[in-house]
């Protein structure tokens, strides 16, 4: 069954959240990322406009984004990050938690620092 908007009617909050995540991920994958690098040069003051150098996405950035999309689909990793963030949030600010290394290679060194 679908709603008037064309989206499926989902009773479960989890199913609705997962569906919305899939739609958002697909929209981001299909987005023209070069728009993120566009600047309205007319909005810049003359002094800045004269020195402005237009940049674009390089191969390393594209590889990083591809890796992020791939890792965002790893369910167990997402669960681990959610649990770790909830635990660390008791001791650290949200900004510090977001910057805390949660991958297996980095965590080994960081856990020694905490304990």
N, C-alpha and C positions, 0 to 999 in steps of 0.2 A: 504494500500500500504506500502511495506517495502523497505528499502534501501538495497544495496548489502551487507552491514554489518549485516543484519538481524534485525536491529532496525526499528521500524515504522517511516515513514516519517511524521513529525509533523510540520505544518506550524506555529502554535502559539508558541511564546516564552514561555508563561506560561505552555502550555501543554508539551513542550519539557523539561522545567525545572522540572516540576512535574514528568515526566517519568524518567529523569536522577536521580532524588532524590530517586524514588522507586527502581531503579536498584542498586544504591549505598547502600541504606539501606539493601536491600536483601543480597548483597555481604558481608556487614559488619556482618549481623546476622549469616551468614554461615561461617564466617572466623574462623579459628582455633586460638582462643585467647591465647592459651598457647604459641604460637610463640612470643607474646609480652614480655614474661618473659624469653626467651632464651638469653643466653649470651655466646659469644665465649670466653671461658676461656683462650684459647691460646693467645688471643689478649691482655690479662691483663698482667701487669708486675708481676713478681714473688711475690713481697711483697703483692700486692693486691689479687692475685690468692690464696695465702695461707689463707687469711681471708674471702674470698668470700663465701657467703651463698646463694644458689639458692632458690628463693622464687617462689610461684605460686599464682594463683588467688584464693582468699577465697570466701566464700559464700556471705559475705557482698558486696564485689566488684561485684559479679555476679548479685546480687539484684539491685545494683546501675545501672549497665549497662542495665538490663532489664527495669528498670524504665525510663532510658533515651530513649530507643527505643520506649517505649510506649508513652511517652510525646512528642516525635518528630512527632508523627502522629496527635497530637491535633491541628487542623488547626487554631482555634480561639486563642489558646495560642501562636502559632507562629506569627500570625498577631499582637497580643498585644505586643509581645517581639520586633517585628520589629518597630512598632510605638514608643514604649518606648525607644528603642535604638537610633532611629533617634532624638527624642526629647532630651534625655540625652546627646547625642553626641554634642549638641550645647554648653553644659556647662562643660563636663567632657572629659577626654581622653578616647580612645577606651578601654584601659586596665581597667580603672575604671568602665566604662559602663559594660564591660563583667563580672566584679565582683559584680556589683550592684544587690541586691536582687529584682527580679521581680515577685516572687510568691506572691499571695494574703496575706499570713500570714506574710511575711517579709516586704512587702511594707508599711503596716500600720505604722510601727515604723520608717521607713526610710523617709517617706513623711513628717512627723513632723520635722525631722532633716533639710530637705531642706527648708521648708517654716517656 
